[in-house]
Amino acid sequence: MTDFSRADIRAVVFDVGETLVDETRMWADHAARAGVTSLTFFAVLGALIERGDDHSGIWTELGLHPPAELTQTEPVDLYPDAIDCIETIRATDTIVGIAGNQPAGLARRLSSMRLTVDFIASSSEWGVKKPSREFFARVIDAATVPENQILYVGDRLDNDIAPANSMGIRTVFLMRGPWAHIQRHRPEAELADLKLDSLEQLRDIFVDAAKHSDAECGDGGDVS
């Protein structure tokens, strides 16, 4: 990990799947719709992740056509620490955004989950996907601050941490979900500025920094 200072950060941008949203119910429902047991479905998904293949290839791997309608995330899928983390960071006058590889309608779905942020963007809207440099260039534009003052939070080394780092964006490797558990021991994990197990830990970093700043202001009064 690199040296990290909260004071350097003016914008925090979150990935969606397994960062803000728990995708367990969604994947299990995909399996049920396809008539495949959850065990088989998740085992094949894990194999795709380990090989570095796109997870959309799971249907080909299983010899199936994807369901006509795939399950969408709902408010119940939001990780319990997501809203508090976002609200706490925004309260420190930090720009907060959400940007990920997601289908159309992301802003509407996330708004229904009570996620109040400064911007929401998806690969469908931008016409570019992670891990492309073009995607992270759009993140920088949307955040409206220099790249080294942006903190991108994601659960994947290949899609989030490595490409964001290559653009000069600071990163948090959020170590939850299948991608993080499979990838966490890879050398690229050391590219992350922070490696955290939860958004609660990220929230605490901002809370502690705010307390420290308030204490310094309190010590700077007139002593004459």
C-alpha positions in Angstrom: 0.0 0.0 0.0 1.1 3.6 -0.5 1.2 6.5 1.9 -2.3 7.8 2.3 -3.6 11.1 3.8 -7.3 11.8 4.0 -6.4 15.5 3.7 -5.4 14.9 0.1 -8.9 13.6 -0.9 -11.6 15.9 -2.3 -13.8 13.3 -4.0 -14.8 9.7 -3.3 -16.3 7.6 -6.1 -17.8 4.2 -5.4 -18.2 1.1 -7.6 -21.6 -0.6 -7.3 -21.6 -4.4 -7.2 -20.1 -5.9 -4.0 -19.1 -2.3 -3.0 -22.4 -0.7 -2.3 -24.7 -3.6 -3.3 -24.6 -7.2 -2.2 -25.2 -9.2 -5.3 -25.8 -12.6 -3.6 -29.6 -12.6 -4.1 -29.2 -11.4 -7.7 -26.8 -14.2 -8.7 -28.9 -16.9 -6.8 -31.9 -15.7 -8.7 -30.0 -15.9 -12.0 -29.2 -19.5 -11.2 -32.8 -20.3 -10.3 -34.1 -18.8 -13.5 -31.6 -20.8 -15.5 -32.6 -24.0 -13.7 -29.1 -24.5 -12.3 -28.3 -25.2 -8.6 -26.7 -22.3 -6.7 -23.7 -24.5 -5.9 -23.0 -25.2 -9.6 -23.7 -21.6 -10.6 -21.4 -20.1 -8.0 -18.7 -22.6 -8.6 -18.6 -21.8 -12.3 -18.6 -18.0 -11.5 -15.6 -18.5 -9.2 -13.8 -20.4 -11.9 -14.4 -17.5 -14.4 -13.1 -15.0 -11.8 -10.0 -17.1 -11.2 -9.3 -17.3 -14.9 -9.8 -13.6 -15.4 -12.7 -14.2 -17.8 -15.8 -11.9 -18.0 -18.5 -13.1 -15.8 -21.1 -12.7 -18.6 -19.5 -15.8 -20.1 -21.1 -17.9 -17.4 -24.1 -18.7 -19.7 -21.8 -20.1 -22.4 -19.8 -22.0 -19.8 -23.0 -23.6 -18.6 -24.2 -24.2 -22.1 -27.3 -22.1 -21.6 -28.9 -19.0 -23.0 -29.2 -16.1 -20.5 -32.7 -15.5 -19.1 -34.8 -13.0 -21.1 -34.9 -10.8 -18.0 -32.1 -10.7 -15.5 -32.7 -9.8 -11.9 -32.2 -6.2 -10.9 -30.8 -5.0 -7.6 -33.3 -3.7 -5.1 -33.1 -1.7 -1.8 -32.9 -4.9 0.2 -29.6 -5.7 -1.6 -27.8 -2.6 -0.3 -24.9 -3.4 2.1 -25.8 -2.2 5.6 -22.7 0.1 5.8 -23.3 1.9 2.5 -25.7 4.7 3.3 -23.9 5.7 6.5 -20.6 5.8 4.8 -21.8 7.9 2.0 -23.7 10.4 4.2 -20.7 10.7 6.6 -18.3 11.4 3.8 -20.6 14.0 2.1 -21.0 15.7 5.5 -17.2 16.5 5.3 -17.8 18.6 2.2 -16.3 15.9 0.0 -17.7 15.2 -3.5 -19.3 11.8 -3.6 -20.1 9.9 -6.8 -21.0 6.4 -8.0 -19.7 5.0 -11.2 -19.6 1.4 -12.4 -20.2 -1.2 -15.1 -24.0 -1.2 -14.9 -27.0 -1.3 -17.2 -29.2 1.7 -18.0 -31.4 2.9 -15.2 -28.7 2.9 -12.5 -29.5 6.4 -11.2 -33.1 5.5 -10.8 -32.4 2.3 -9.0 -29.9 3.8 -6.6 -32.1 6.8 -5.9 -34.8 4.3 -4.7 -32.2 3.0 -2.2 -31.8 6.4 -0.6 -28.3 6.9 -1.9 -27.8 10.7 -2.1 -24.7 11.6 -4.0 -23.3 14.3 -6.3 -23.3 12.2 -9.4 -24.2 8.7 -10.6 -22.9 7.3 -13.9 -22.8 3.9 -15.6 -20.9 2.3 -18.4 -24.2 2.2 -20.3 -24.6 5.9 -20.0 -21.0 6.8 -20.8 -20.5 4.2 -23.6 -17.2 3.0 -22.1 -16.6 0.2 -19.6 -14.1 -0.6 -16.9 -11.2 -1.3 -17.0 -10.7 1.1 -20.0 -8.8 4.3 -19.5 -11.7 6.1 -21.1 -14.0 5.1 -18.2 -11.7 6.4 -15.6 -11.1 9.6 -17.6 -14.8 10.1 -17.4 -14.6 9.5 -13.6 -12.0 12.3 -13.4 -14.2 14.6 -15.4 -17.3 13.9 -13.3 -15.5 14.4 -10.0 -14.3 17.9 -11.2 -11.0 17.6 -9.2 -7.5 16.5 -10.1 -7.1 12.7 -10.3 -4.7 12.5 -7.3 -7.5 14.0 -5.2 -10.0 11.3 -6.1 -10.5 8.1 -4.1 -12.0 5.2 -6.1 -13.5 2.4 -4.0 -13.9 -1.0 -5.6 -13.8 -4.7 -4.9 -11.8 -5.8 -8.0 -8.1 -5.5 -8.7 -8.6 -6.0 -12.5 -11.5 -3.7 -13.0 -11.1 -1.1 -10.3 -7.7 -0.8 -8.5 -5.1 -1.4 -11.3 -6.8 0.7 -14.0 -7.7 3.6 -11.6 -4.1 3.5 -10.2 -2.7 3.7 -13.8 -4.7 7.0 -14.2 -3.3 8.5 -11.0 -6.5 8.0 -9.0 -6.1 7.0 -5.4 -7.8 3.7 -4.5 -9.5 1.6 -1.8 -9.5 -2.2 -2.3 -12.7 -3.2 -0.6 -12.1 -6.9 0.3 -15.6 -8.4 0.2 -17.4 -10.3 -2.4 -16.1 -13.2 -4.6 -13.8 -11.1 -6.8 -12.0 -9.6 -3.8 -11.6 -13.0 -2.0 -10.1 -14.6 -5.1 -7.9 -11.7 -6.1 -6.8 -10.4 -2.7 -3.4 -12.3 -2.6 -2.4 -11.1 -6.1 0.5 -8.6 -6.3 -1.7 -5.9 -7.7 -3.4 -5.6 -4.3 -0.4 -3.6 -3.2 -1.3 -0.9 -5.7 -4.2 0.1 -3.5 -3.8 3.1 -1.1 -6.0 1.4 1.4 -7.2 -2.2 1.8 -10.4 -2.3 3.9 -12.9 -5.0 4.9 -15.9 -2.7 5.0 -17.2 0.7 4.2 -17.6 1.3 8.0 -13.8 1.3 8.1 -13.7 4.0 5.4 -16.3 6.0 7.2 -14.2 5.9 10.4 -11.2 7.3 8.5 -13.2 10.4 7.5 -14.7 10.7 11.0 -11.3 10.5 12.7 -9.8 13.0 10.2 -12.7 15.5 10.9 -12.2 15.1 14.6 -8.4 15.8 14.2 -9.2 18.8 12.1 -11.6 20.2 14.6 -9.1 19.7 17.4 -6.5 21.6 15.5 -8.9 24.5 14.9 -9.7 24.5 18.6 -6.0 24.7 19.5 -5.5 27.7 17.2 -7.4 30.2 19.3 -6.1 33.5 20.7 -3.9 32.8 23.8 -3.1 36.5 24.5 
